């Protein structure tokens, strides 16, 4: 009887407390048998999880939005990137002029209400060519970042996780690539691949593989030395499982931030190659090519180089501002 009395004295407050919470949560009562009390505790736990997960996620989103709104430069950067993406996706929404065919009678007209950016030597509306050229520059930059991100991250993960002689060999190759100027490496590759926006993007992406590999490898080495990774190995988890579920997701934060920064660098590099004549052929409305076409008229028609150049600079600065914001939040 003493044992029964002790069990009743210990368990009754727990049942009462859990029962009170259960009644408040779902209207049920735990005044029944001990087995029903156990069920009530499970329901309370699930209800608590359901009520805390959603507000926590909503709170993080709201906090992120407040941080963006507190920085006018960050808001402006997102607006610029969104506008340029719309240029690439639906250019006909922003202009009714043909970017390829021009009107010879309207050649080299200064900026006006009819032609906000003026016209070129063939009478083509310069704003229309800038808008329609966004798809070439943005798609090329996206392809370049994708090549560098995928290939560089793969090399970095293999080198950082394997270690030993394989790590030494891969990192020495990366050091050699890093010692070559990016523009020179891109020019060497594009000569082998041929001209065009796609080949220029691939060349720029290959030139960025070394930087992605170096950063990815350092992050993998850092994560591998943490206590929870050692605990995972100590608990008998397989190497591939630990690599995919723990090491890789926690080592990609800095790499993703660098990819956002590299997006602006890729736009600038592709425009540079287009300016040098290694990008899209005329009359393709590519940003670098637009600047190259207007350099012969700098003295008389300044808008042919000024406006496309300003567009490139503004987009690159906006991408860099967003990248710095992502880097601070992830750190």
C-alpha positions in Angstrom: 0.0 0.0 0.0 2.9 2.4 0.7 4.2 1.9 -2.8 0.7 2.6 -4.3 0.3 5.7 -2.2 3.8 6.9 -3.2 3.0 6.4 -6.9 -0.4 8.2 -6.5 1.3 11.2 -4.8 4.0 11.5 -7.4 1.9 10.9 -10.5 -1.3 12.8 -9.6 0.3 16.3 -9.9 1.8 15.4 -13.2 -1.5 14.2 -14.5 -3.2 17.3 -13.2 -0.7 19.6 -14.9 -0.7 17.8 -18.2 -4.4 17.5 -18.1 -4.8 21.2 -17.5 -2.6 22.0 -20.5 -4.4 19.4 -22.6 -7.7 20.9 -21.8 -6.5 24.4 -22.7 -5.0 23.1 -26.0 -7.6 20.8 -27.4 -10.5 20.6 -25.0 -9.7 17.0 -23.9 -9.3 15.8 -20.3 -6.6 13.7 -18.8 -8.5 12.7 -15.7 -8.6 9.1 -16.8 -6.2 6.2 -16.4 -2.4 6.6 -16.4 -2.2 5.2 -19.9 -4.5 8.1 -21.0 -2.2 10.6 -19.2 0.7 9.4 -21.3 -1.3 10.0 -24.5 -2.2 13.5 -23.3 1.5 14.3 -22.7 2.3 13.4 -26.3 -0.6 15.5 -27.6 0.7 18.5 -25.6 4.2 18.0 -27.0 2.9 17.9 -30.6 0.7 21.0 -30.0 3.7 22.9 -28.5 5.8 22.1 -31.5 3.1 23.1 -33.9 2.6 26.5 -32.1 6.3 27.4 -31.9 7.6 26.4 -35.3 5.4 28.6 -37.4 5.8 31.8 -35.4 9.6 31.2 -35.3 9.8 31.0 -39.0 7.4 34.0 -39.5 9.5 35.9 -37.0 12.7 35.2 -39.0 11.1 36.4 -42.2 9.7 39.5 -40.6 13.1 40.3 -39.0 14.7 39.8 -42.4 12.2 42.2 -44.1 12.8 44.8 -41.4 16.6 44.6 -42.0 16.0 45.1 -45.7 13.7 48.1 -45.2 16.1 49.7 -42.8 18.7 49.9 -45.5 17.6 52.1 -48.5 20.6 51.0 -50.5 19.7 47.4 -50.1 16.1 48.0 -51.1 17.3 50.0 -54.2 19.7 47.1 -55.1 16.9 44.5 -55.0 14.7 46.8 -57.1 17.4 47.2 -59.7 18.1 43.5 -59.9 14.4 42.8 -60.2 14.0 45.3 -62.9 16.9 44.0 -64.9 15.5 40.4 -64.6 12.2 41.7 -66.0 14.1 43.3 -68.8 15.5 39.8 -69.6 12.2 38.0 -69.2 9.6 40.4 -70.8 11.5 43.1 -72.6 8.5 44.0 -74.8 6.8 45.4 -71.6 9.3 48.3 -71.5 9.8 49.3 -75.1 8.1 49.0 -78.4 11.2 49.6 -80.6 12.9 46.9 -82.6 16.5 46.4 -81.2 17.8 45.1 -84.5 16.1 47.2 -87.2 16.6 51.0 -87.2 15.4 54.1 -89.0 18.4 55.7 -90.9 16.7 59.1 -90.9 16.8 59.0 -87.0 20.5 58.1 -86.6 22.6 59.6 -83.8 19.8 61.5 -82.2 20.4 62.8 -78.7 18.4 61.6 -75.8 14.8 62.9 -76.0 11.3 61.9 -74.9 10.9 59.8 -78.1 14.3 58.0 -77.5 15.3 58.3 -73.8 18.8 56.9 -74.5 19.1 58.4 -77.9 19.8 56.4 -81.1 22.9 54.8 -82.6 24.6 55.2 -86.0 21.9 53.0 -87.7 18.9 54.8 -86.1 18.2 52.0 -83.6 16.8 53.0 -80.2 19.6 52.6 -77.7 17.2 52.0 -74.7 15.6 49.1 -76.6 19.0 47.6 -77.3 20.0 47.9 -73.6 16.7 46.3 -72.5 16.9 43.4 -75.0 20.6 43.0 -74.2 19.8 42.2 -70.6 18.9 38.6 -71.4 22.4 38.0 -73.0 24.3 39.5 -70.1 22.3 38.0 -67.3 22.1 34.5 -68.8 25.8 34.6 -69.5 26.5 35.6 -65.9 24.2 32.9 -64.6 25.9 30.3 -66.7 29.4 31.5 -65.6 28.5 31.4 -61.9 26.9 28.0 -62.3 30.0 26.6 -63.9 32.3 28.0 -61.2 30.0 27.1 -58.3 29.4 23.5 -59.3 32.9 22.6 -60.5 34.7 24.6 -57.8 32.6 23.3 -55.0 33.0 19.7 -56.1 36.8 20.1 -56.2 36.8 21.8 -52.8 34.6 19.2 -51.2 36.7 16.4 -52.5 40.0 18.0 -51.5 38.7 19.0 -48.0 37.1 15.7 -47.2 39.7 13.4 -48.6 42.8 15.1 -47.4 46.3 13.6 -47.9 48.0 13.5 -51.3 44.8 14.1 -53.2 44.2 17.3 -51.3 47.8 18.4 -52.1 47.5 17.7 -55.8 44.1 19.4 -56.2 45.2 22.5 -54.2 48.4 22.9 -56.2 46.4 22.9 -59.4 44.1 25.5 -57.9 47.1 27.6 -56.9 48.4 27.5 -60.5 44.9 28.7 -61.7 44.8 31.5 -59.1 48.2 32.7 -60.3 46.9 33.4 -63.8 44.9 36.7 -64.2 41.3 36.0 -64.7 40.9 38.0 -67.9 43.9 36.3 -69.5 42.7 32.9 -68.5 39.2 33.6 -70.0 40.8 34.9 -73.2 42.8 31.7 -73.5 39.8 29.5 -73.0 37.5 31.4 -75.3 40.1 31.2 -78.1 39.9 27.5 -77.8 36.1 27.4 -77.6 35.2 30.0 -80.1 33.4 33.3 -79.9 29.9 33.9 -78.6 28.1 34.8 -75.4 27.8 31.1 -74.3 31.5 30.4 -74.8 32.4 33.6 -73.1 30.3 32.7 -70.1 31.9 29.2 -69.9 35.4 30.8 -70.1 34.5 33.2 -67.3 33.1 30.3 -65.3 36.2 28.2 -65.7 38.3 31.1 -64.6 36.3 31.3 -61.3 36.6 27.6 -60.5 39.8 28.0 -58.6 38.4 30.7 -56.2 35.3 28.6 -55.5 37.4 25.5 -54.9 39.7 27.3 -52.5 36.8 28.7 -50.5 34.8 25.5 -50.5 37.8 23.5 -49.3 38.5 25.8 -46.4 34.9 25.6 -45.3 34.8 21.8 -45.5 38.0 21.6 -43.4 36.5 23.9 -40.8 33.2 22.0 -40.5 35.0 18.7 -40.4 36.8 19.7 -37.2 33.6 20.6 -35.3 32.4 18.4 -32.4 29.1 17.3 -33.9 30.9 15.9 -37.0 33.2 13.9 -34.7 30.2 12.7 -32.8 28.5 11.6 -36.0 31.5 9.5 -36.9 31.7 8.2 -33.4 28.1 7.0 -33.5 28.9 4.8 -36.5 27.5 7.0 -39.3 28.8 6.3 -42.7 31.3 8.7 -44.3 29.1 9.6 -47.3 26.0 10.2 -45.1 27.9 12.5 -42.8 29.4 14.4 -45.8 26.0 14.8 -47.5 23.9 15.5 -44.4 26.2 17.6 -42.2 29.4 18.7 -43.9 28.1 19.8 -47.3 25.1 21.9 -46.1 27.0 23.6 -43.4 30.0 24.5 -45.6 28.0 26.0 -48.5 26.9 29.2 -46.6 30.1 31.2 -47.5 30.2 29.7 -51.0 26.6 30.8 -51.8 27.5 34.3 -50.6 30.5 34.4 -52.8 28.4 33.2 -55.7 26.2 36.3 -55.3 29.3 38.4 -55.4 30.6 36.5 -58.4 27.4 37.2 -60.3 28.3 40.9 -60.6 31.9 40.1 -61.5 30.7 37.8 -64.2 28.5 40.5 -65.7 31.5 42.8 -65.8 33.8 40.1 -67.3 31.3 39.1 -70.0 30.8 42.7 -70.9 34.6 43.1 -71.1 34.9 40.2 -73.5 32.1 41.5 -75.6 33.8 44.9 -75.7 37.0 43.2 -77.0 35.0 41.4 -79.7 35.0 37.9 -78.1 31.3 37.9 -77.1 28.2 38.0 -79.1 28.6 39.1 -82.8 26.8 42.2 -84.2 24.0 43.1 -84.4 23.3 41.3 -81.1 22.3 43.8 -78.4 24.8 42.7 -75.8 26.0 45.3 -73.2 29.7 45.1 -73.9 29.2 45.2 -77.6 27.0 48.3 -77.3 29.9 50.1 -75.5 32.3 48.9 -78.2 30.0 50.1 -81.0 29.8 53.6 -79.5 33.4 54.2 -78.8 34.0 55.6 -82.3 31.4 58.3 -81.6 32.5 59.4 -78.1 33.3 63.0 -79.3 30.0 63.6 -81.0 27.5 61.1 -79.5 28.5 60.6 -75.9 25.3 58.7 -75.0 26.3 55.6 -77.0 28.9 54.6 -74.5 27.7 56.5 -71.4 24.3 54.9 -70.9 25.3 51.2 -71.6 28.3 51.7 -69.3 26.2 53.2 -66.5 23.8 50.3 -66.8 26.6 47.8 -66.4 28.1 49.7 -63.4 24.7 50.1 -61.6 23.8 46.4 -62.0 27.3 45.2 -60.8 27.1 47.6 -57.8 23.6 46.3 -56.9 24.7 42.7 -57.1 27.7 43.4 -54.9 25.5 45.2 -52.3 23.2 42.2 -52.2 26.1 39.9 -51.8 27.6 41.8 -48.9 24.2 41.7 -47.2 23.9 38.0 -47.6 27.4 37.5 -46.4 26.7 39.4 -43.1 23.5 37.6 -42.5 25.1 34.2 -43.0 28.1 35.0 -40.8 
